[in-house]
Every structure is written in C-alpha cells, then in structure tokens.
Amino acid sequence: MSGRYAVIMAGGKGERFWPLSTSKHPKQLLALVGDKTLIAQAVERLDGLIPPENVFVVTNADLVEATRAAVPVIPPENIVGEPIGRDTAAAVACGGALVGARDPKAVFAVLTADQVMGDLDVFKATLRGGMNLAEKNEILVTIGITPTFPSTGFGYIESGADFAKAEGVQFKKAVRFVEKPELKRAQEYLAGGKFFWNAGMFIWSVPTLSSAFAAHCPEMKKLMDTLTGYAARGAISQGLEKTYPALGKISVDYALMEKADNIVMACGTFAWDDVGSWPALESHFAQDAAGNTLIGDCQQIDAKNNIIYSKDRLTAVIGAENLIVVQAEGVTLVCPREKAQEIKKMLSRLREQGSYDRLL
C-alpha cells in the first residue's frame, strides 16, 4: 500500500469578508471561528490520519511565509506558492505533482483551507473510507454534504446508485453536478433526498487523477507531468514560475468533475460550513435577545438582526435592522444583510479607483 497524503488549497482571497479579509490577510489566515486560523484548523483536522510531513499546502506566492507561520507543524518546503491564480484545476495539478514526486502511486485528499467542520471523527472516517476505495478502484471521489436547508449559495451533486460502504460511510455513484440553484429548485433538491452540497473536497490516486486529466483536460495533464519533474528536483517554485503564465483559468469542477463518468460521492454527514460571507457567522456565535450577532467591542440600542464586527474599537448601533456593520483594518463597512454578496462589487470599484490598494 502506498502512502496517504493531503493537499490543502489555500489560495482564496475571501473577498466577501472584506474589510477584515484582505489580500495580505485573507480568510484562511484569520481566526474567524474559534481561536485558531482556519488553515490551522484544516491541518489540525488531519491529526492521526495523515502525518504533517505528508501534508502539502498550495497558496499564493506572497502568502507563503505567512502560511508557514500559521501552520509551523507542516515542513516549510511542503508549503508552495502559485505566482498567479489559475483556479482550482491548476492547484490540483500542482498538488498531484507534489504528491506524485514523492510517491507515484499514492492516494491523496484535496481539501480547502477556509471551511469549518464539526463531528471530526465522522469527517476522518469519511476521508479514510474514501482513501480505502480510491486505492482499490479507478475512481474520482468527491464529498457531498447532506443538506440541512435549501441553500442557494452552494453547488449540488445529484447522487445515484449505491457504490460501497466504507468506514461506516455510504458512497454512491455521482450522477451530475449542478450550479447554485434558485430557491424553488433548492427546495426541490432538499425534499428529493438525492442532492448533496458540493463541498469541493476530493480523494483520488495519482495515477487516476493523471488519467482523468489526460482524458478530459490535456493542458492540466501536461502541467502535472511537468511540475512532477520540477518537484522531484526540489525546484517546484521554478516550475510554477515557468508554467503558470501561459495557463488558462479553469476550475477542477469544469475540467474533470462535470465530464468524468467514474465519480463516486461520499455521503458526508459531519457538520460543515464553507463560511462564505458575513451572514455565515451567525451559526457560529450566540445572538442577543434582539437577534444581533455582536463580535468584539459592540453596543446596540433598539437594533435587531444585525451582524456587528468590531474588535479594534467600539462600534455603536442605534435603531438599525438587518445590517452588516464591520469595523476592521481602518475601514468601516455598512450594508444590508441581503447585499452581503455584493461586497465583491465594492472591491472591484475600489480597485478601479486605484487609491485604496493598501486597504484591499
């Protein structure tokens, strides 16, 4: 049996958590939930399952040092930086190269650095079961989360026939991946019982991933092969600098998961949240009697159902309802809760103006 590895993708910007999350201090390097950074929690979840020397982190080149400081248990050479973002397929190919240079037959999990999970024993059993199956079968394993409400913010996976049971976890054939739905469709998905949230986590062997790229996205097969050679020489950063500028941007969902016919989905029953935007914090903090989520030094009078974050100075709110109010990094953000997804639009506008780069 070959070794087992994990690749943690940590290149996201977490723009929907601006102004707390910035390009220099993105979401995964913040302690949004709990007293540890999200990436430290992601590494800690693997304790007892995958040794730290078998964990790789793929992040942005300018975040390598900060990431190494956040997860000192990971060998520094296992944390590598992409010179430019080229979406998740390239990050997966890079991770496959890092693992393949060590062990060409290895099985590895692809995880993300910015999610929050509970029921860790169940999470570990899900990974362990997926790895067991990926060692014995030429399959691409993905993890679907049993939905708890009709979310319009997540993609979905439609499940089909049972494939196997491993480590007490049910695995099913994946029928198709669907984009974020409208509310009515999400309600139908929830009621039908066959649809699961797409968590963006995967398990496969190096040879199976290589074959899938060859069949469905030859550009990424070439990238993985090239980077494997660089990684074997201890020169992965040089390889990334050379190969990335010419790459097209494509997600691993588009490159592989929506095309392949050998996908198996683990039925994830552990608590999961991708903590995608400010409203997601409500489920991780207590509310006051008026439904306000107050994080930090906050005071309110006659205010209802607000999310107020202010850890570096007092923020006082009077008579407001259904707002997000954030004081962080020398910036004050005020927006209606239902406009939380539009924070990215504000960042685009600020970038166009060119005079706020230090705040982004």
Summary of the structure (lengths in Angstrom):
residues: 360
radius of gyration: 20.8
end to end distance: 46.3
largest distance: 63.3
contacts: 1201
relative contact order: 0.15
helix: 39%
strand: 29%
